Amino acid sequence: MTTATPDTGATPALKPYLRLLTATQFAFNTGFYAVLPYLATHLGDGLGMAGWLVGLVLGLRTFSQQGLFVVGGALTDRYGPRPVVLTGCVLRIAGFCWLAQAGSTATVIGAVLLIGFAAALFSPAVESETARAAVAHETATGTPRAQVLAVFSAAGQAGAFLGPLLGSLLLLLGGDFRTACLAGAVVFVGVLAGHARLMPHRPHRPRRPRTARAGAALPREVFANRPFLVLCLVYSSYLVSYNQLYLALPAEVERATGSQGALGGLFALSSLLVVVAQLPLTRWSAHRLPPRTALVAGLAVVATGFAAVPLAPDGPAGLLPAAALVVLLTLGQMLLVPAARGLVPDLVDDHRLGLATGALSSVSGLAVLVGSAATGTLLDTPGAVLWTVLAAVPLTGAALALTLSGGRRTPEPVTTVTD
């Protein structure tokens, strides 16, 4: 039996694998966001689609991704992360190439569904494997797993910031939407080649004796697991709140300034804040706040952001409410997301970590679908009503988070991955 060594960084055997997973998240988002910000304009102006049809296409893309995360997670548990990630990369490449050529409604819908399903495969695989590796790293070194997950989150935000810049650069150099799609495909060709070479054929996974009823009992460990379902509801309250960056925030910016021209700068502010502050904030909170406390604090910060909007002044400082909302929403996200992701391995059996990771996103995606419809009906109500209701959502999540256990279970021994 080996003993944990003092925390001097990542263990030599685990460090390359964690770096690969983190680089994966960065590359995924870079390739994706080189295309996504320009999709709606391409559909409306380039292909002449009606506004409702553009919204339908974008909604289908989201559903084929978030709604099917649970499928990708279940496949990861069954076959391991490597084949699921590689298949997702192949489908994403095919989807981007198809979208570059699509000229009719049917072909565009087919392409975006393929792009979304590709993410539903590789994202749960990478996220669950990162959570598993973070637990192993915590066991070996004593470094809180939230710090590893914070690096993963920051890498994703860096990709989300760089991707649109890459797309804009291509457009400035004379390219078009087709060029951006092909550039995104090239990024995923690189990801596919790197993972085919570097990703282990078998994940590190504890073995346990198989029984006649094991296969039937395992899903129950996820879907009838009360603490995990509570975590899903807590995380849903966050995701419904975060989605207001795309729904309530644009309406607020237009109300304050007469246009949505400042949205790009506010989104860039959010991404840069995560890139710059995520690691130091998580390093501080991981050593001082139990995961449950981090969840409650993060949701409280998000609620404060909503509550502050109707209190901020109009006039020359009209963008202050929107900026305050973006900053507080992002700070809350940085506190609670690593904590929530880090709790999943404590609440479910390791053999169902992929399914649980996918279920967390799928349940939250369904909540966003319902929550967005409800929020849309409130956009024309007085501001005080809208922002009070929105503030109540994360506060409800914080109350639910208080029912979760404040501690961690003792991690089971795991076998670390070697290159």
SEZA-755182 format. One record per residue (C-alpha): x, y, z. Coordinates in steps of 0.001 Angstrom, whole numbers, plus 500000, padded with zeros to 6 digits. Layout:
<node east="X" north="Y" up="Z"/>
...
//
This chain:
<node east="500000" north="500000" up="500000"/>
<node east="501306" north="503435" up="499099"/>
<node east="501022" north="506460" up="501281"/>
<node east="500176" north="509975" up="500251"/>
<node east="503094" north="512260" up="499676"/>
<node east="503229" north="515913" up="500673"/>
<node east="501525" north="518227" up="498247"/>
<node east="504332" north="519450" up="496012"/>
<node east="502179" north="519551" up="492873"/>
<node east="500565" north="516823" up="490820"/>
<node east="501884" north="513297" up="491198"/>
<node east="504198" north="512378" up="488298"/>
<node east="501936" north="509580" up="486999"/>
<node east="498753" north="511649" up="487117"/>
<node east="500010" north="515038" up="485996"/>
<node east="500152" north="514361" up="482223"/>
<node east="496621" north="512943" up="482217"/>
<node east="495178" north="515939" up="484033"/>
<node east="497003" north="518217" up="481621"/>
<node east="495524" north="516331" up="478687"/>
<node east="491990" north="516640" up="480072"/>
<node east="492437" north="520351" up="480769"/>
<node east="493882" north="520993" up="477312"/>
<node east="490921" north="519076" up="475904"/>
<node east="488449" north="521455" up="477514"/>
<node east="490384" north="524450" up="476196"/>
<node east="490514" north="523066" up="472652"/>
<node east="486846" north="522002" up="472672"/>
<node east="485679" north="525488" up="473569"/>
<node east="488102" north="527235" up="471218"/>
<node east="486819" north="525267" up="468224"/>
<node east="483186" north="525537" up="469274"/>
<node east="483125" north="529262" up="470025"/>
<node east="484966" north="530061" up="466795"/>
<node east="481644" north="529159" up="465134"/>
<node east="478739" north="529536" up="467596"/>
<node east="478660" north="533367" up="467981"/>
<node east="478210" north="533751" up="464218"/>
<node east="475636" north="530998" up="463686"/>
<node east="472501" north="533076" up="464298"/>
<node east="473638" north="535835" up="461917"/>
<node east="474529" north="533257" up="459275"/>
<node east="471120" north="531598" up="459550"/>
<node east="469215" north="534890" up="459446"/>
<node east="471230" north="537042" up="457060"/>
<node east="473128" north="534415" up="455101"/>
<node east="470384" north="531836" up="454612"/>
<node east="467352" north="534115" up="455056"/>
<node east="465677" north="532110" up="457825"/>
<node east="462846" north="533669" up="459790"/>
<node east="463567" north="534670" up="463371"/>
<node east="461442" north="531885" up="464862"/>
<node east="463256" north="529323" up="462738"/>
<node east="466649" north="530639" up="463838"/>
<node east="465522" north="530269" up="467454"/>
<node east="464289" north="526730" up="466769"/>
<node east="467604" north="525700" up="465229"/>
<node east="469568" north="527121" up="468167"/>
<node east="467210" north="525429" up="470625"/>
<node east="467613" north="522092" up="468868"/>
<node east="471377" north="522407" up="469118"/>
<node east="471150" north="523021" up="472858"/>
<node east="468727" north="520134" up="473351"/>
<node east="470849" north="517696" up="471344"/>
<node east="473778" north="518624" up="473592"/>
<node east="472603" north="519253" up="477157"/>
<node east="469591" north="516963" up="476942"/>
<node east="471672" north="514002" up="475791"/>
<node east="474583" north="514393" up="478205"/>
<node east="473146" north="511495" up="480166"/>
<node east="473616" north="509269" up="477087"/>
<node east="477262" north="510236" up="476769"/>
<node east="477779" north="509646" up="480472"/>
<node east="476203" north="506184" up="480347"/>
<node east="478347" north="505220" up="477333"/>
<node east="481442" north="506415" up="479192"/>
<node east="480621" north="504128" up="482123"/>
<node east="480103" north="501222" up="479741"/>
<node east="483028" north="501628" up="477341"/>
<node east="485430" north="504027" up="479060"/>
<node east="486224" north="507614" up="478058"/>
<node east="488614" north="507001" up="475159"/>
<node east="486208" north="505594" up="472510"/>
<node east="483477" north="508052" up="473544"/>
<node east="485785" north="511069" up="473256"/>
<node east="487213" north="509922" up="469924"/>
<node east="483743" north="509245" up="468507"/>
<node east="482573" north="512669" up="469684"/>
<node east="485524" north="514344" up="467954"/>
<node east="484805" north="512521" up="464670"/>
<node east="481134" north="513564" up="464827"/>
<node east="482046" north="517178" up="465646"/>
<node east="484413" north="517322" up="462645"/>
<node east="481704" north="515864" up="460394"/>
<node east="479115" north="518281" up="461819"/>
<node east="481231" north="521386" up="461220"/>
<node east="482094" north="520292" up="457676"/>
<node east="478407" north="519591" up="457009"/>
<node east="477342" north="522953" up="458454"/>
<node east="479874" north="524736" up="456241"/>
<node east="478090" north="523328" up="453182"/>
<node east="474482" north="523302" up="454460"/>
<node east="472164" north="525555" up="452505"/>
<node east="468657" north="524337" up="453361"/>
<node east="466704" north="524186" up="456594"/>
<node east="466828" north="520380" up="456723"/>
<node east="470595" north="520186" up="456199"/>
<node east="471287" north="522953" up="458715"/>
<node east="469161" north="521189" up="461349"/>
<node east="470927" north="517902" up="460633"/>
<node east="474337" north="519536" up="460992"/>
<node east="473575" north="521330" up="464269"/>
<node east="472028" north="518174" up="465751"/>
<node east="475195" north="516272" up="464887"/>
<node east="477362" north="519021" up="466412"/>
<node east="475286" north="518998" up="469595"/>
<node east="475272" north="515213" up="469917"/>
<node east="479059" north="515173" up="469492"/>
<node east="479364" north="517385" up="472578"/>
<node east="476874" north="515155" up="474408"/>
<node east="479375" north="512350" up="473892"/>
<node east="482748" north="513858" up="474685"/>
<node east="481864" north="516443" up="477336"/>
<node east="480485" north="514007" up="479976"/>
<node east="483387" north="511675" up="479254"/>
<node east="485982" north="514383" up="479824"/>
<node east="484176" north="515951" up="482801"/>
<node east="483640" north="512662" up="484642"/>
<node east="487211" north="511572" up="483994"/>
<node east="488477" north="514926" up="485283"/>
<node east="486407" north="514522" up="488455"/>
<node east="487755" north="510990" up="488927"/>
<node east="491341" north="512149" up="488366"/>
<node east="490814" north="515081" up="490748"/>
<node east="489703" north="512694" up="493517"/>
<node east="492744" north="510489" up="492898"/>
<node east="494989" north="513548" up="492998"/>
<node east="493381" north="514713" up="496244"/>
<node east="493922" north="511277" up="497795"/>
<node east="497562" north="511154" up="496722"/>
<node east="498633" north="514718" up="497507"/>
<node east="496048" north="516291" up="499792"/>
<node east="495376" north="519046" up="497245"/>
<node east="491628" north="519824" up="497276"/>
<node east="489945" north="518433" up="494204"/>
<node east="488226" north="521782" up="493649"/>
<node east="491579" north="523264" up="492622"/>
<node east="491960" north="520732" up="489806"/>
<node east="488378" north="521362" up="488711"/>
<node east="489007" north="525106" up="488821"/>
<node east="491912" north="524722" up="486386"/>
<node east="489571" north="522748" up="484131"/>
<node east="486915" north="525474" up="484353"/>
<node east="489398" north="528273" up="483689"/>
<node east="490754" north="526449" up="480650"/>
<node east="487232" north="526157" up="479270"/>
<node east="486604" north="529862" up="479769"/>
<node east="489906" north="530717" up="478118"/>
<node east="488782" north="528705" up="475105"/>
<node east="485387" north="530435" up="475160"/>
<node east="487208" north="533779" up="475096"/>
<node east="489740" north="532841" up="472407"/>
<node east="487254" north="531091" up="470097"/>
<node east="485229" north="534180" up="469109"/>
<node east="488477" north="536094" up="468590"/>
<node east="489622" north="533368" up="466214"/>
<node east="486327" north="533545" up="464355"/>
<node east="486503" north="537355" up="464174"/>
<node east="490083" north="537216" up="462894"/>
<node east="489068" north="534859" up="460106"/>
<node east="486236" north="537197" up="459130"/>
<node east="488548" north="540232" up="459166"/>
<node east="490975" north="538383" up="456905"/>
<node east="488247" north="537941" up="454324"/>
<node east="486814" north="534624" up="455400"/>
<node east="483151" north="533825" up="455867"/>
<node east="481028" north="531558" up="458041"/>
<node east="482149" north="528573" up="456002"/>
<node east="485765" north="529442" up="456804"/>
<node east="484968" north="529620" up="460531"/>
<node east="483290" north="526184" up="460382"/>
<node east="486290" north="524652" up="458632"/>
<node east="488646" north="526277" up="461156"/>
<node east="486598" north="524721" up="463963"/>
<node east="486831" north="521356" up="462220"/>
<node east="490613" north="521721" up="461976"/>
<node east="490812" north="522336" up="465731"/>
<node east="488929" north="519115" up="466377"/>
<node east="491140" north="517206" up="463940"/>
<node east="494025" north="518225" up="466199"/>
<node east="492098" north="517164" up="469296"/>
<node east="491259" north="513805" up="467689"/>
<node east="494886" north="513155" up="466729"/>
<node east="496178" north="514138" up="470173"/>
<node east="493719" north="511932" up="472030"/>
<node east="494205" north="508969" up="469733"/>
<node east="497883" north="509186" up="470664"/>
<node east="497769" north="510194" up="474329"/>
<node east="494509" north="509091" up="475930"/>
<node east="494840" north="505814" up="477896"/>
<node east="492946" north="502829" up="476535"/>
<node east="491562" north="502035" up="479979"/>
<node east="490578" north="504638" up="482608"/>
<node east="491605" north="504209" up="486227"/>
<node east="488581" north="502605" up="487822"/>
<node east="488085" north="500574" up="490980"/>
<node east="487000" north="497003" up="490337"/>
<node east="484235" north="495373" up="492301"/>
<node east="482728" north="491904" up="492103"/>
<node east="479928" north="491539" up="489577"/>
<node east="476668" north="490122" up="490877"/>
<node east="473524" north="489008" up="489126"/>
<node east="471656" north="492116" up="490263"/>
<node east="474487" north="494618" up="489941"/>
<node east="473482" north="495818" up="486497"/>
<node east="469915" north="496545" up="487613"/>
<node east="470939" north="498156" up="490882"/>
<node east="473543" north="500598" up="489588"/>
<node east="471193" north="503078" up="487837"/>
<node east="469202" north="503319" up="491049"/>
<node east="472346" north="504615" up="492734"/>
<node east="471963" north="507690" up="490548"/>
<node east="468268" north="508226" up="489877"/>
<node east="466969" north="507215" up="493324"/>
<node east="469854" north="508863" up="495146"/>
<node east="468269" north="511691" up="497131"/>
<node east="471447" north="513663" up="497899"/>
<node east="472473" north="513530" up="494229"/>
<node east="469021" north="514638" up="493083"/>
<node east="469184" north="517537" up="495546"/>
<node east="472552" north="518490" up="494051"/>
<node east="470932" north="518384" up="490589"/>
<node east="468255" north="520825" up="491763"/>
<node east="470860" north="523087" up="493361"/>
<node east="472943" north="523070" up="490188"/>
<node east="469794" north="523681" up="488135"/>
<node east="469082" north="526849" up="490106"/>
<node east="472564" north="528063" up="489183"/>
<node east="472241" north="527163" up="485500"/>
<node east="468812" north="528811" up="485208"/>
<node east="470365" north="531917" up="486742"/>
<node east="473446" north="531792" up="484522"/>
<node east="471258" north="531487" up="481432"/>
<node east="469970" north="534981" up="482168"/>
<node east="473193" north="536243" up="480581"/>
<node east="471517" north="535280" up="477301"/>
<node east="467943" north="536248" up="478147"/>
<node east="467451" north="538918" up="480815"/>
<node east="470852" north="540612" up="480398"/>
<node east="470330" north="541540" up="476709"/>
<node east="466934" north="543020" up="477599"/>
<node east="468515" north="545044" up="480425"/>
<node east="471340" north="546314" up="478200"/>
<node east="468873" north="547378" up="475510"/>
<node east="466676" north="549095" up="478098"/>
<node east="469637" north="551011" up="479486"/>
<node east="471448" north="551943" up="476263"/>
<node east="468941" north="551550" up="473443"/>
<node east="470909" north="548737" up="471789"/>
<node east="472685" north="545480" up="472543"/>
<node east="476047" north="546718" up="471308"/>
<node east="477651" north="546450" up="474755"/>
<node east="476863" north="542758" up="475150"/>
<node east="480106" north="541609" up="473563"/>
<node east="482159" north="543572" up="476059"/>
<node east="480162" north="542211" up="478986"/>
<node east="480630" north="538617" up="477816"/>
<node east="484352" north="539247" up="477395"/>
<node east="484405" north="540675" up="480935"/>
<node east="482851" north="537467" up="482266"/>
<node east="485338" north="535204" up="480479"/>
<node east="488350" north="537292" up="481471"/>
<node east="487214" north="537364" up="485083"/>
<node east="487136" north="533558" up="485159"/>
<node east="490530" north="533255" up="483455"/>
<node east="492166" north="535709" up="485868"/>
<node east="490381" north="534989" up="489161"/>
<node east="489161" north="531384" up="489065"/>
<node east="492355" north="529734" up="490305"/>
<node east="493190" north="532096" up="493193"/>
<node east="489552" north="532224" up="494313"/>
<node east="489232" north="528439" up="494288"/>
<node east="492596" north="528014" up="496004"/>
<node east="491305" north="530255" up="498790"/>
<node east="487826" north="528722" up="499059"/>
<node east="488953" north="525090" up="498803"/>
<node east="491025" north="525447" up="501974"/>
<node east="488507" north="527522" up="503911"/>
<node east="484996" north="526557" up="502787"/>
<node east="483407" north="523094" up="502830"/>
<node east="481738" north="522272" up="499494"/>
<node east="478255" north="522888" up="500876"/>
<node east="479287" north="526316" up="502144"/>
<node east="480845" north="527172" up="498789"/>
<node east="477576" north="526226" up="497063"/>
<node east="475488" north="528378" up="499419"/>
<node east="477899" north="531331" up="499213"/>
<node east="478075" north="531171" up="495411"/>
<node east="474301" north="531108" up="495017"/>
<node east="473945" north="533973" up="497502"/>
<node east="476381" north="536057" up="495431"/>
<node east="474366" north="535284" up="492283"/>
<node east="471144" north="536359" up="494044"/>
<node east="472842" north="539600" up="495094"/>
<node east="473659" north="540304" up="491450"/>
<node east="470002" north="540041" up="490468"/>
<node east="468819" north="542071" up="493451"/>
<node east="471295" north="544869" up="492655"/>
<node east="469987" north="545520" up="489116"/>
<node east="466897" north="547618" up="489979"/>
<node east="468857" north="549508" up="492641"/>
<node east="471578" north="550812" up="490304"/>
<node east="471220" north="554272" up="488687"/>
<node east="470100" north="555066" up="485148"/>
<node east="471495" north="557832" up="482982"/>
<node east="475219" north="557958" up="482135"/>
<node east="475812" north="555022" up="484445"/>
<node east="473109" north="552965" up="482741"/>
<node east="475402" north="549993" up="482138"/>
<node east="476353" north="549694" up="485813"/>
<node east="473429" north="547357" up="486666"/>
<node east="474340" north="545015" up="483802"/>
<node east="478046" north="545118" up="484667"/>
<node east="477320" north="544434" up="488352"/>
<node east="475114" north="541491" up="487372"/>
<node east="477824" north="540015" up="485129"/>
<node east="480552" north="540399" up="487769"/>
<node east="478498" north="538942" up="490642"/>
<node east="477054" north="536144" up="488523"/>
<node east="480558" north="535185" up="487402"/>
<node east="481962" north="535338" up="490937"/>
<node east="479144" north="533114" up="492169"/>
<node east="479815" north="530692" up="489330"/>
<node east="483506" north="530515" up="490235"/>
<node east="482642" north="529644" up="493830"/>
<node east="479962" north="527046" up="493253"/>
<node east="480783" north="525165" up="490034"/>
<node east="484034" north="523487" up="491217"/>
<node east="482324" north="522660" up="494519"/>
<node east="479294" north="521116" up="492796"/>
<node east="481396" north="519110" up="490346"/>
<node east="483647" north="517967" up="493169"/>
<node east="480689" north="516667" up="495177"/>
<node east="479475" north="514278" up="492466"/>
<node east="482116" north="511574" up="493162"/>
<node east="481087" north="511653" up="496833"/>
<node east="477412" north="511046" up="496102"/>
<node east="477454" north="508244" up="493514"/>
<node east="479285" north="504984" up="492959"/>
<node east="482438" north="505377" up="490882"/>
<node east="481071" north="502957" up="488275"/>
<node east="478283" north="505429" up="487539"/>
<node east="480279" north="508648" up="487652"/>
<node east="479882" north="509193" up="483920"/>
<node east="476125" north="508704" up="484069"/>
<node east="475862" north="511008" up="487087"/>
<node east="477959" north="513703" up="485427"/>
<node east="475756" north="513545" up="482348"/>
<node east="472576" north="513491" up="484426"/>
<node east="473675" north="516624" up="486298"/>
<node east="473874" north="518522" up="483008"/>
<node east="470742" north="516970" up="481474"/>
<node east="468537" north="517715" up="484475"/>
<node east="469915" north="521256" up="484588"/>
<node east="469368" north="521663" up="480845"/>
<node east="465723" north="520662" up="481243"/>
<node east="465386" north="523174" up="484087"/>
<node east="466855" north="525876" up="481835"/>
<node east="464323" north="525039" up="479120"/>
<node east="461422" north="525434" up="481560"/>
<node east="463006" north="528373" up="483373"/>
<node east="463713" north="530278" up="480175"/>
<node east="460101" north="529975" up="479075"/>
<node east="458952" north="531271" up="482461"/>
<node east="461473" north="534118" up="482450"/>
<node east="460421" north="535115" up="478940"/>
<node east="456900" north="535788" up="480207"/>
<node east="458314" north="538138" up="482865"/>
<node east="460507" north="540309" up="480642"/>
<node east="457702" north="542832" up="480105"/>
<node east="456826" north="543091" up="483797"/>
<node east="458166" north="545930" up="485990"/>
<node east="461883" north="545574" up="486670"/>
<node east="461461" north="545133" up="490413"/>
<node east="459185" north="542117" up="489836"/>
<node east="461469" north="540495" up="487269"/>
<node east="464677" north="540845" up="489261"/>
<node east="463041" north="539816" up="492551"/>
<node east="461781" north="536597" up="490969"/>
<node east="465194" north="535931" up="489430"/>
<node east="466919" north="536524" up="492774"/>
<node east="464560" north="534011" up="494399"/>
<node east="465808" north="531203" up="492121"/>
<node east="469406" north="531004" up="493443"/>
<node east="468184" north="531685" up="496983"/>
<node east="465954" north="528614" up="496697"/>
<node east="468965" north="526644" up="495470"/>
<node east="471003" north="527868" up="498441"/>
<node east="468298" north="526675" up="500825"/>
<node east="468349" north="523254" up="499169"/>
<node east="472154" north="523147" up="499372"/>
<node east="471932" north="523478" up="503143"/>
<node east="470305" north="520030" up="503255"/>
<node east="473392" north="518391" up="501712"/>
<node east="476034" north="516815" up="503900"/>
<node east="478700" north="519293" up="504907"/>
<node east="481584" north="516810" up="504770"/>
<node east="483104" north="514332" up="502395"/>
<node east="483169" north="510586" up="502446"/>
<node east="486554" north="508961" up="502723"/>
<node east="487729" north="508308" up="499142"/>
<node east="488166" north="504675" up="498210"/>
<node east="491628" north="503615" up="497041"/>
<node east="492025" north="504131" up="493306"/>
<node east="494618" north="503214" up="490764"/>
<node east="496237" north="506187" up="489127"/>
<node east="496542" north="506478" up="485397"/>
<node east="499905" north="506109" up="483764"/>
<node east="500741" north="507371" up="480320"/>
//
